Amino acid sequence: MKQTHLALAPFLRFCPSVMTIGIRASFEDYSAEEKKLLRCAHRIFFPTPRFAGLFEAVGTPTFPHASTYLYQRSNLHQMLLFQYLKWPHPRTRIYFGWKQKQSIPRDFRFPFLAIGPRASPLAPRIIRNMKDLEQHAFDHNPLIIQEAIDWIERIRFICVHYECVGALRQTATAEDPTLEPIPLEHKSLSEILQATRRLLRMAQLDDISVVWAYGNGQWQLIQLERPPARWKSLEGTQHRHHLICHLIQTGFL
């Protein structure tokens, strides 16, 4: 019977219910004893993207799920997911190669956003004219182009184990760009909170931040991000890894 809660990355080293064995360059770099632990683990925590797919293939549950790593790291997969689900989302197209990129000025009015295929902490580039486009068109392939919308506010949900555990709000008029906590029970969040919970289950996203923005008279889903290690709440600072440890110790993970 599988019982061991095993971690590769060191985020849960403090958690008494988890054994951390560290990250290796390849599976063969683990000792025979460590390989046995990996094969018999109840769940493997923070396996890194390199190994998440391998463990999924052999039927060993991981946290985060392999799908979470995929969407956290890829703007391209995020855009394809949003389009497939047909959820409210800024108008977006994906361009491969120079021939397709030549049609961008016909498809979008300036200004618009240029986004690379891999997720990055850098903000999307604002393309204001043909000169900007010519400078940045070769930076990425494929290149994601998205309409630029003047957002009134943004909401970032912090989600762990398919539940939203925190919400942060930023308004366009705020002088300080810092995100401020807002209760999950706030009536203005009801619609997008329910939609976020559906998204988590459908796409198997169990450790992620889901970002919504309000503009053009509606809420739109704009991004999936790696969740913060800690965030402010009305009750004080919350620690994501401590919460995950609590879920493990109480049998929810």
Stockholm file with secondary structure:
# STOCKHOLM 1.0

chainA/1-253         MKQTHLALAPFLRFCPSVMTIGIRASFEDYSAEEKKLLRCAHRIFFPTPRFAGLFEAVGTPTFPHASTYLYQRSNLHQMLLFQYLKWPHPRTRIYFGWKQKQSIPRDFRFPFLAIGPRASPLAPRIIRNMKDLEQHAFDHNPLIIQEAIDWIERIRFICVHYECVGALRQTATAEDPTLEPIPLEHKSLSEILQATRRLLRMAQLDDISVVWAYGNGQWQLIQLERPPARWKSLEGTQHRHHLICHLIQTGFL
#=GR chainA/1-253 SS CCCEEEESSGGGTTCTTCEECCCCSSGGGSCHHHHHHHHHEEEEECCHHHHHHHHHHTTCCEESCHHHHHHHHBHHHHHHHHHHHTCSCCCEEEECHHHHHTTHHHHSCSSEEEECSBCCSSCCEEECSHHHHHHHTTTCSSEEEEECCCCSEEEEEEEETTEEEEEEEEETTCSSCCCEECCTTCGGGHHHHHHHHHHHHHHTCCEEEEEEEEETTEEEEEEEECCCSEEEETTEEEEHHHHHHHHHHTTCC
#=GC SS_cons         CCCEEEESSGGGTTCTTCEECCCCSSGGGSCHHHHHHHHHEEEEECCHHHHHHHHHHTTCCEESCHHHHHHHHBHHHHHHHHHHHTCSCCCEEEECHHHHHTTHHHHSCSSEEEECSBCCSSCCEEECSHHHHHHHTTTCSSEEEEECCCCSEEEEEEEETTEEEEEEEEETTCSSCCCEECCTTCGGGHHHHHHHHHHHHHHTCCEEEEEEEEETTEEEEEEEECCCSEEEETTEEEEHHHHHHHHHHTTCC
//
